[in-house]
Amino acid sequence: MSGARAAAAMLLLGCALQRCAAQLPGMLPLPHACTGALNGPAPRSDLRWPANETKLSEGLRQADEAKGVDLIFYGDSIFWEYNGDNLNGPVTKADLQRKAIFQGVFKNYSYKIMALPGDQSGNLLWRVQTGGEFPTIHMPKTVVILIGTNDLTVTQTVKYIHGNSPKTQIVLVGVLPRGAQYWDPAQAWIWPNRYTDAIAAVNAGYYALAQSAPEYIKYVYCGKPYTNDQGMNPDNVEDGVHPNQIGLELLAACMKKDIDVDMGSTRAN
């Protein structure tokens, strides 16, 4: 990941956690670029977002008009890493390696990765409801969501998906640990930190949501390998926030356990 892309992604991820983290004792104000977490559906206009969102929705539309896909991954920069794209220039060997990880783990399934760096769950809600990022013909068997912000808008996204495809199984992946201050490299590897309780609260909300409808929602937490006794684990994290290649392999393997169970039957048409 380039420095510019990493900085932008870390900034936007920090903004996504602002609402929870701001309530923690000793929390410093976030940079002016953070204007507040979203409480409802909203698009973005920054970082070539409209063009990238249109590319995602058009790809899904074409797949839906053909045979559809059985599995959809919705998220932000972490899932986006698996696409093998590069927002800042030509695709690199490292980009292709990240894509190969996902293809290897989920090679038995037809899938789409619907993820954009920096998105909050309110952006995801808009993409699903308004932006054309949910099928209208062939419903997926399983949807996987990994995005870090308050659970209220994730609840709305889950409700929308279930309302349009009651047989689709939904896997909520807990928000992963992250460094203390994404805008300060000296603190990028500190854990626990000001975000620890906030992340735990968000994940508790995801768990409660799954418990409220276990017949179609599962919660899975894959964050343990990303920390150690010293803080964030550099063996599995590249910048204090994003999993490196090994970390992406671990995340994919962790998710696959529940996805394989859900994919044991035919598509949810």
C-alpha positions in Angstrom: 0.0 0.0 0.0 1.4 3.4 -0.9 1.9 6.1 1.7 -0.8 8.3 0.3 -3.4 5.6 0.2 -2.5 4.3 3.6 -2.7 7.8 5.1 -6.1 8.4 3.6 -7.4 5.0 4.6 -6.2 5.4 8.2 -7.7 8.9 8.4 -11.1 7.8 7.2 -11.1 4.7 9.4 -10.4 6.9 12.3 -13.3 9.2 11.4 -15.5 6.1 11.2 -14.8 5.4 14.9 -15.1 9.0 16.0 -18.6 8.8 17.5 -17.7 6.0 19.9 -14.1 7.0 20.5 -15.0 10.6 21.4 -16.8 9.4 24.4 -13.7 7.7 26.0 -11.9 9.4 28.8 -8.9 11.5 27.6 -9.9 11.3 24.0 -8.3 14.1 22.0 -10.2 15.9 19.2 -9.7 14.3 15.8 -8.4 16.3 12.8 -10.7 18.8 11.1 -11.1 16.4 8.2 -13.3 14.3 10.5 -16.8 15.9 10.4 -18.6 13.3 12.4 -19.9 9.7 12.0 -22.9 9.0 9.8 -26.2 8.1 11.2 -27.9 7.2 7.9 -27.3 6.5 4.3 -24.9 8.9 2.5 -22.6 8.9 -0.5 -19.2 10.4 -0.7 -17.6 12.7 -3.2 -13.9 12.4 -2.2 -11.0 10.2 -3.4 -12.6 9.3 -6.8 -15.4 7.6 -4.7 -18.3 8.2 -7.2 -16.4 6.6 -10.1 -15.2 3.7 -7.9 -18.7 3.1 -6.6 -20.1 3.1 -10.1 -17.5 0.6 -11.1 -18.6 -1.7 -8.3 -22.3 -1.4 -8.9 -21.9 -1.9 -12.7 -19.8 -5.1 -12.1 -22.5 -6.5 -9.8 -25.3 -5.6 -12.2 -23.6 -7.4 -15.0 -23.0 -10.5 -12.8 -26.6 -10.3 -11.6 -28.0 -10.2 -15.1 -25.9 -13.3 -16.0 -25.8 -16.1 -13.3 -25.4 -13.9 -10.2 -23.0 -14.7 -7.4 -23.4 -16.8 -4.3 -21.3 -14.7 -2.0 -20.8 -10.9 -1.5 -18.3 -9.2 0.7 -19.2 -5.6 1.8 -16.7 -3.4 3.5 -14.0 -0.7 3.5 -10.3 -0.7 2.9 -9.6 -4.1 4.5 -11.9 -6.0 2.1 -10.8 -3.7 -0.7 -7.3 -5.0 -0.3 -8.4 -8.4 -1.6 -9.6 -6.9 -4.9 -6.0 -6.5 -6.2 -6.7 -2.9 -7.3 -4.5 0.2 -6.8 -6.1 3.6 -6.5 -2.8 5.5 -7.0 -1.3 4.0 -10.0 -0.5 0.7 -11.9 -1.4 -2.5 -10.2 1.7 -3.9 -8.4 2.9 -7.4 -7.6 1.8 -6.9 -4.0 -1.7 -6.0 -5.2 -1.9 -9.2 -7.2 -0.6 -11.2 -4.3 -3.4 -9.9 -2.1 -6.0 -10.8 -4.8 -4.5 -14.3 -5.1 -5.0 -14.9 -1.3 -8.7 -14.4 -1.6 -9.0 -16.4 -4.8 -7.2 -19.3 -3.2 -9.4 -19.3 -0.1 -12.7 -18.8 -1.8 -12.0 -20.5 -5.1 -15.0 -22.8 -4.8 -17.5 -20.0 -4.7 -18.7 -17.3 -7.1 -18.2 -14.0 -5.3 -18.0 -10.2 -5.5 -16.0 -7.9 -3.2 -18.0 -4.7 -2.8 -15.6 -2.5 -0.8 -14.3 1.0 -0.9 -11.4 2.4 1.3 -12.5 4.8 4.0 -16.2 4.0 3.9 -18.3 4.2 7.0 -21.4 2.0 7.4 -23.6 4.9 6.4 -21.8 5.0 3.1 -22.3 1.2 2.8 -26.0 1.6 3.6 -26.3 4.1 0.7 -24.4 1.9 -1.7 -26.7 -1.0 -0.9 -30.0 0.9 -0.9 -29.4 3.5 -3.6 -26.1 2.8 -5.3 -27.0 -0.5 -7.0 -24.8 -2.7 -4.8 -27.3 -5.3 -4.0 -28.7 -7.8 -6.6 -32.2 -7.6 -7.9 -32.4 -10.9 -9.8 -30.2 -13.6 -8.2 -30.0 -13.3 -4.5 -26.7 -14.3 -2.8 -26.5 -17.2 -0.4 -24.3 -15.4 2.0 -23.3 -11.8 2.6 -20.2 -10.9 4.7 -19.9 -7.4 6.3 -16.7 -5.9 7.8 -16.9 -2.2 8.4 -16.0 -0.1 11.4 -18.5 2.4 12.8 -21.5 2.5 15.1 -23.8 -0.5 14.9 -26.9 1.5 14.3 -26.4 1.9 10.5 -25.0 -1.7 10.2 -28.3 -2.8 11.7 -30.1 -0.8 9.0 -28.0 -2.5 6.3 -28.7 -5.9 7.7 -32.4 -5.1 7.8 -32.4 -4.0 4.2 -30.5 -7.1 3.0 -32.8 -9.4 5.0 -35.9 -7.6 3.8 -34.9 -8.0 0.1 -33.5 -11.6 0.5 -34.9 -13.4 3.6 -33.0 -16.6 2.9 -29.6 -14.9 2.6 -27.2 -15.6 5.5 -25.3 -12.6 6.9 -21.9 -12.9 8.6 -20.9 -9.8 10.7 -17.1 -9.7 11.1 -16.0 -7.8 14.2 -14.0 -4.6 13.8 -10.3 -5.4 14.0 -7.9 -3.8 16.5 -6.1 -0.7 15.4 -3.3 1.6 16.5 -3.7 4.6 18.8 -3.2 7.6 16.5 -3.3 6.9 12.8 -2.0 10.4 12.1 1.1 9.9 14.3 3.4 7.0 13.2 5.0 7.0 16.7 1.7 5.8 18.2 0.4 3.7 15.3 1.4 0.5 17.1 0.0 1.2 20.6 -2.6 -1.3 21.8 -4.6 -1.1 24.1 -5.4 2.5 23.3 -8.2 5.1 23.2 -10.0 3.0 20.6 -10.0 -0.3 22.5 -13.2 0.2 24.4 -14.9 1.8 21.5 -14.1 -1.1 19.2 -15.3 -3.5 21.9 -18.6 -1.7 22.2 -19.1 -1.8 18.5 -18.4 -5.5 18.4 -20.7 -6.1 21.3 -23.4 -4.5 19.3 -22.6 -6.8 16.3 -22.7 -9.8 18.6 -26.1 -8.7 20.1 -27.5 -8.2 16.6 -26.4 -11.7 15.7 -27.9 -13.1 18.8 -31.2 -11.4 18.1 -31.6 -13.4 14.8 -29.4 -16.4 14.9 -31.3 -18.1 12.1 -29.8 -15.8 9.6 -27.1 -13.7 11.3 -23.7 -14.8 12.6 -21.0 -12.9 14.3 -17.3 -13.8 13.9 -14.3 -12.1 15.5 -11.0 -12.5 13.7 -8.9 -9.9 15.5 -6.8 -11.9 17.9 -3.7 -12.4 15.6 -3.3 -8.6 15.1 -2.2 -7.8 18.6 0.4 -9.2 21.0 1.8 -8.4 24.4 3.6 -5.3 23.0 0.7 -3.8 21.1 -0.2 -4.2 17.5 1.5 -7.2 16.0 3.9 -6.2 13.2 4.0 -9.8 12.0 0.4 -9.5 10.8 -0.2 -5.8 10.4 1.6 -3.5 8.0 0.8 0.0 9.3 -0.9 -0.3 12.7 -4.3 -0.6 11.0 -4.3 -2.8 7.9 -3.4 -6.5 7.8 -0.3 -7.4 5.8 -0.2 -10.3 3.5 0.0 -12.8 6.3 -2.7 -11.0 8.2 -5.0 -11.1 5.1 -4.5 -14.8 4.9 -5.4 -15.2 8.5 -8.5 -13.1 8.1 -9.7 -15.0 5.0 -9.2 -18.3 6.8 -11.1 -17.1 9.9 -14.1 -16.0 7.8 -14.1 -19.1 5.7 -15.1 -21.3 8.6 -18.6 -19.7 9.0 -18.9 -19.0 5.3 -18.4 -22.7 4.4 -21.3 -23.6 6.8 -23.6 -21.0 5.2 -22.6 -22.1 1.7 -23.5 -25.7 2.3 -26.8 -25.4 0.4 -28.0 -23.8 -2.8 -28.3 -20.1 -3.7 -31.0 -18.3 -1.8 -33.3 -17.4 -4.7 
